Amino acid sequence: MIYRVSGKLVLMSDRFAVVETGGVGFKILASARTLAGLGAPAADVAFFTHLQVREDGMDLFGFLSEEELVFFELLISVSGVGPRSALSILDVAGLEELSAAIKEGRPDLLSRASGIGKKTAERIIIELRTKVQSVKAGAVVQKMEVDEDLIEALSNLGYRRDDARAALAKVGAEAQGINDRLRAALGILGKK
């Protein structure tokens, strides 16, 4: 119904952004990853959107890419996965990593999302395994496992999990092993 919204970023919270377009401010719910990709208030932004209509109201969910919107709609097509749970899954990892986890049948990687238990993660895998594409699923899943171990190690050192995840996302592809990735992440966290 509302496929795309673009305009000025007026306000940003930890779970939504308000975009003003044509004198109307749209409250757009989004994942933390999506919100982190936005600029400062007054910046021009564009969201691909999904409108959820319920008896008690309407919610608009926003994504920076059309691929992310399509993946979100695949997730909410699974019984037991609502829009907020789908956003939580999108916060766990990028689309390539999530697709690889589904292709490789790894419910443990999906159940790291808030509100997603093992049974729901298994249901997602069963229903979406043939619908998602992942070229290098094995290698991507291995990297996800290493990064999750690193996030755990960094949180044990006193860093917030969100900060650790953000630092690992900034680590370049040249850092392959667990030790190299840990050193690079600590260097990024040390600059804050």
N, C-alpha and C positions, 0 to 999 in steps of 0.2 A: 504494500500500500504506500508507505513512504520508503523509497529505496535509497535516497541519498539526501543528506543535509549538508550544506556548506554555508559558512558565514564567519563571523568574528567570535572568538572564544571569549566569553564574558566571565565565567566562573569555573573553577575546577575544584573538585573534592577528591577524596581517595577512591570513590566508586562511581562518580559521574562527572560530566562536564555540561555546562550550559552554553549553547551556541545560539547567537542571535542572527537571524536572517529575516529580512523584510519586516523588521519591527517586532518579531515574535521570538521569544527565547525558548529553545527546545532543551529539555533536560534529557540527556543521553547517557544511559547506563553503559559502562564499559569496564573491561578488565584493567587491572593495574598496569599491565604491559602496554596496552593501548594508550592509557592516560599518560604514561611516561614518555610516549612518543610525540606528545603534543608540545607546542611551544608555550610561551608565557601568555597571560591574558592579553587580549586585543590582537592576537595573531589570527591570521586567516587559517581556518581548518575545514576539513571535509570528512564526513563520515559516510560509510555505507551502513544502512540501518535495517533493523528488523523490528517491526511493530508487533507487540503482543497485546491482544485485546482480551480482557477478562471481565467478569461481572462487576468487579469493584474498581476497575480502572484500566488504563492503558500504560504500557511501558515501552520506551523506545531504546533499543540496544544498538550501540555503535561500534564500528570497526574501521580501521584505517585502510584495509585492503578488501577487495571483493573476495579473494580466496579465504580470508579469515571469516567473512560473513557466511560463505558456503559451508565451511567447516562447522561453524556454530549451528547452522541449520541442520546439518547432519547429526550433530550431537543431540539437539533437542528432539530429533525424530525418534530417538531411542526411548522406550518406555522407562519412566523413572528418572529421566534427566530433564530438569527444567532449565529455563534460561540462566538463572543465577548459578546453578551447578555447572552449566556449560561455560560460563565466564570464569568460574573457579578452575576448570580444567585448562582453559586457555592461559591462565596465569602460571601454570606449572612449567610449561615449555613452549617453544615455538611450534609452528604448524608442522614442519618437517619432523621434529622429534616426536610429536604426538602421533603423526601418521605412522612413523616407524614403530612406536610402541604398540599401536593397534595391529599393524601388519605382523609383528613378531609375537603377538599374543602375550603381552606383558601387563597384566592387570596391576601389578605392584607399582608400576610407574604412573599409571592413571589414578590409582587410589591415593596418591599423594595430594590430590586436590581436596580442598575443604568440602566436606559433605558427600564425598564419593567413597563408598565402601567397596570391598572386594567383589561382592555380587554385582553391583552396578557396573563396576569396571569390566567384569567378565561379560556382562550383557552388551556393553558398548563394543567390545572386541568382536563378539559373535555377530552382532548386527552390522558393523561397519567394516569388517576386515576386507570384504570384497569391494567396498565403495571408496576406499582411500588409496592413494598412490604413494609409494615410497621406493625410491631407487636403491638407496644404500641403507636399508633398514637395520641390518646387523651392526654396522659401524656406528650408526647414529644412536642406537640403543646403548651400545657400549660406552659412548661418550656421555650419554645421559646418566648412566650408572656412576661413572667416574665423577661427574659434576655433582651428583647428589651426595656422594661420599665427601667431596670437598666442601660442600655447603655445610654438612654435618660437622666436619672438622673445624671450619671457620666459626661456626656458631659455638662450638666448644671453647674456642679461643676468645669468645666474648663479642663477636660481631653479630649483628642482626641477620637473620636468614635472608631477608629481602636485599640487604646491602651485599651480602655474599653472592646471592644469585645475580645481582646487577653487575658486580665486579667480574664474575665468571663470564657473563655475556660479552664483556668488553675485551676479554682475553683473545688475542689473535690466534689464527689457525696454526701458526708456527709452533705454539706451545702444545705439544701432543701428549706427553706423559703426565702422570698424576703429579709428580714433583715439579715439573715445569709449569703446569697450570696453577699449582698452589703458590709457587713463587710469584708468578705474574699477578695472580689475584691479590696476594698480600701487598704487592707493590701498588696496585690500584687503590686498595683500601687504605694504605698508608698515606696516600696523597690527600685524603679527605680531611 
